[in-house]
Amino acid sequence: MRQRSLIAITAALAAGALTLTACGSRDSGDKGSSGNGGTTVTIGVDAPLTGDLSAMGLGIKNSADLAVKNANKQNYVKGITFKIEALDDQKQPSQGQQNATKLVADSNVLGVVGPLNSSVAESMQKVFDDAKLVEVSPANTGPALTQGADWQTKKVRPYKSYFRTATTDAIQGPFAAQYVYNDAKKKKVFVIDDKKTYGAGLAGTFTEEFKKLGGTVVGTEHINPDTTDFSAVATKVKNSGADVVYYGGEYPQAGPLSKQIKAAGAKIPLVGGDGINDATYGKLAGPEATGDLATSVGAPVESLPSAKQFVADYKAAGYKDEYSAYGGYSYDSAWAIIEAVKKVIEDNGGKLPSDARAKVTAAMQNVSFDGVTGKVSFDEFGDATNKQLTVYAVKNGAFTAVKSGTFTG
């Protein structure tokens, strides 16, 4: 996915600015008039807004919306009113590709925030790149998205229009392995994944580092993410003698998996990545999930002194859903697009050029600002320069931060 010490929040957020819809004539940049003499620029959002990952998806959408409201209230880009167009990908690559095509067809769209899932991103990248439409994901962690399929031996950036504010599984998996082996003192792991791009990739990078440290993989298994009956694999875990389970996947499956492993008699922790780091996990895993672990990008915003404004303003905006694991990263993804648009307009005498999409994509490479998640900037692959992560443990039914740092390889 989400194809993660730490970060300072300096952006002051606000809510309540009116978002104006496009109407009237087209300017030289083929953008819609906002009706107030200015121009409307649309920022697309793609995420799972329904279904079992909607807690994370709605947090992404709402946080991008908050960034847009803040920019409009500040009149941050003179003459520009921003709005969002949020589309539901249902965590399905085929739907994500359809959404990408729809966003490309709207000439007012100059950037897209999302998606959540690395597998969905794979289906969208070429569509956006062909249209020179910039895409900034707050949650994708699959290394191949920015560094190519052979990233472990030769890094080649496949698409110049793709960026992300979250760090990758090339760092997250090994970071988790170091914590499990060195801090938690677990030496025998049973590795499970859901066969999807995010889960399998994360499990792979964890496994490689765990073995390098001296740990033993006592078993591996793949599960069907469309079911919640994991009794067979739970029995295999019990019989393996593992003292820890690593799961590459997401919370709708991880919670029941943890519960069933413990019910089978293996009273050992389940460890996962950012895909399980959601409040719903504790509800699904039950009371015996205490001690289960998850890694995630950055640090919880609630733990940062400068996060108070973000938390307060998100609440004041009246969103009924939590900002969840990627709220801060989604806000920063949207703000990066806003910064790129501002740069392009300033370089063009205060107006959008006719090739605005291409210029916004080019400007994104040099975007740098103090955001919700700390310093936001991108390396030569489009990856976030912020490489810090946090380990969380389940206590009293909820994930609580226990250690922050960076992977030392």
Number of C-alpha atoms within 10 A of each C-alpha: 29 29 31 28 14 20 24 19 21 19 21 15 23 22 20 14 16 13 17 17 17 19 13 12 12 13 15 10 16 16 26 20 23 21 15 11 10 16 28 24 26 24 24 27 30 30 30 28 21 15 12 16 21 17 20 26 33 25 25 36 29 25 27 31 25 27 28 29 24 22 25 24 17 13 14 16 18 16 19 25 28 28 25 24 15 24 22 21 26 20 25 16 18 15 19 28 21 16 22 26 15 13 26 22 11 12 15 25 24 27 31 28 33 34 33 28 33 28 23 28 28 19 18 24 22 18 18 23 19 11 14 24 26 28 32 28 33 34 35 28 35 28 24 23 27 24 20 18 16 11 15 11 8 10 15 16 17 17 20 21 26 28 30 33 31 32 28 26 29 20 23 27 26 26 27 30 27 20 18 22 20 13 10 12 13 20 19 21 27 23 25 25 26 21 17 17 22 28 29 20 25 32 26 20 19 29 23 15 19 27 16 13 15 11 19 16 20 17 17 18 14 16 19 13 16 9 10 15 15 18 16 12 19 21 17 18 28 19 14 17 14 23 19 25 27 28 32 30 28 26 25 21 24 29 22 21 24 28 23 22 24 20 15 17 13 23 17 21 24 26 26 32 32 29 29 26 27 21 18 18 24 27 14 19 23 15 13 18 26 19 17 24 27 25 27 29 31 28 27 22 20 11 11 15 12 19 21 16 17 24 17 12 17 22 15 12 16 11 14 11 15 18 24 18 28 31 29 29 30 36 30 30 32 31 25 29 24 25 22 24 25 21 19 23 21 14 13 12 9 15 20 26 20 13 12 24 24 18 22 27 25 17 19 27 21 16 17 14 16 15 22 28 30 21 19 23 22 19 12 15 20 22 25 20 16 23 20 22 28 25 27 26 22 23 16 13 21 19 23 17 19 11 15 19 15 19 18 8 8
